Amino acid sequence: MTSDVWLPIPPAEFQELPQGLDYLFWDGGQEFPGDPADCAVYVVPYMKRQQIKVRPLAEMRNVRLIQTLTAGVDDMIAAIDLIAPGVPLCNARGVHEASTAELALTLTLASLRGIPGFVRAQQREHWEGGFRPALADKSVLIVGYGAIGAAIEDRLAPFEVARVARVARSGRASARGPVLPLTELPNLLPEADVVILSTPLTDTTRGLVDAEFLARMKDGALLVNVARGPVVDTKALLAELETGRLTAALDVTDPEPLPAGHPLWQAPGVLISPHVGGPTSAFLPRARRLVTEQLKRFVNQEPLRNVILTTGSTDN
C-alpha cells in the first residue's frame, strides 16, 4: 500500500508528524517529488493557480485523502473527474476564520470611514476632513453563515451594530440567533446597510449577487466580498458603482487576478484588496495543526475532519 504524503510545507517545519508515512515536499514546482501513483495523501499547495493544484491528480491513482489548505474547494471540485472514486476531499475549516473575519471587518471599516481617500489625500499632503458613516448603528447582513460568517459576527459584536441578519443555504438556529435560508434574501437586502459575502462558491451561489440582488440593496449600502469573485456578477456591480448608488469592498474579484485596465480598478466607491483574507501570520501555525491532526486520524483510521465530499458518492 502506498504511503507517500505530499506536503506544501516542508516536513521539517512540523513537530509531530505520525510515523509510518513518507513525507515529500511539493509546493507546485515543475518537478514532482515522487511518483504521483505512490501518493496516499495529497495536501494541496496553497495560493497556487487551479491548473497547478490539479496537475498531478490524474496520475494519483492510489490517493486516499485530499486535504486543501483553503476554506473553499471549488477549484478541486471542478477537477473531480480526475480523482478516483472513494477519496475524501477535506477543506481547511479552522485555519482561515480569524484572518478572513479580520479582513472583512477591516474592509468594512476602511470603506465606511473613507480610509482610501485619506491615503490619497496624504500622498498629496492635503488635510481632507469630512463627515463619514460609522459602523455603529448599522444593519449588517452576512450571506454565508458557516465558520467564517460566524467569526465575522463575533468581531462585529463590539461595534454596536443595530442588527445582524444571517443567511445560509438552509435555515437553522445558531448561538447568536436564527440563520435564515437564501430564499429570504429578497426581504432582507432592502434593510441592510452592509452586506458581507462569506459564502462558498457553488452552483447555487455562482452569480448570486446579480443585477436583481444589487437592485434590492438600499441606496448607499456597502457590499463586502470575502467569499469568491464569481459569487458577484462583475458587470452588474460595475453598473451600480458607476451610478454611485452602492459602494463595495472586494478581496476577491471576477476575473482574478484583476488585470490592469479592468474598469473595476477605477470604479467609484470601490476598495480592492488582492485576495489576502487567508495568507497572514495566523495561517502556518493553524495549517500545520490541521494537517498533523488529519494525518494522525488517517494513520489511526479515525474519522477525518472537514470532509466536504467523497468522490463517487451519490450523497454528494
ZIHUKA-V151186 format. One record per backbone hydrogen bond with DSSP energy under -1.0 kcal/mol. NH is the residue of the N-H (numbers start at 1). CO is the residue of the C=O. If there is no record, write none. Layout:
nh->(NH,NH)
co->(CO,CO)
//
This chain:
nh->(4,5,6,7,13,14,22,24,26,38,39,40,41,42,43,44,53,54,57,59,60,61,63,64,65,66,67,68,77,78,79,80,82,83,86,89,90,91,92,95,100,101,102,103,104,105,106,107,108,109,110,111,112,113,115,118,119,120,121,122,123,124,125,126,137,138,140,141,142,143,144,150,151,152,153,154,155,156,157,159,160,162,163,165,167,168,172,179,180,184,185,187,188,189,191,192,193,194,195,196,197,198,206,207,208,209,210,214,215,216,220,221,222,223,224,225,226,231,232,233,237,238,239,240,241,242,244,245,247,248,249,250,251,262,265,271,273,275,275,280,283,286,287,288,289,290,291,292,293,294,295,296,297,298,299,300,302,308,309,311,313)
co->(38,22,41,24,10,11,3,5,7,35,36,4,4,65,6,67,49,50,54,56,57,59,60,40,40,88,42,90,73,74,76,77,79,80,311,309,66,306,70,92,96,97,98,99,100,101,102,103,104,105,106,107,108,109,110,114,115,116,117,118,119,120,122,121,160,135,163,194,165,196,167,146,147,148,149,150,151,152,153,156,157,138,138,140,142,180,179,172,166,181,182,184,184,185,188,189,139,139,222,141,224,143,202,230,205,231,208,210,211,212,245,218,193,247,195,249,197,228,229,209,233,234,235,236,237,238,241,240,221,269,223,271,225,259,262,248,250,251,273,278,280,282,283,284,285,286,287,288,289,290,291,292,293,294,295,296,297,89,89,87,310)
//
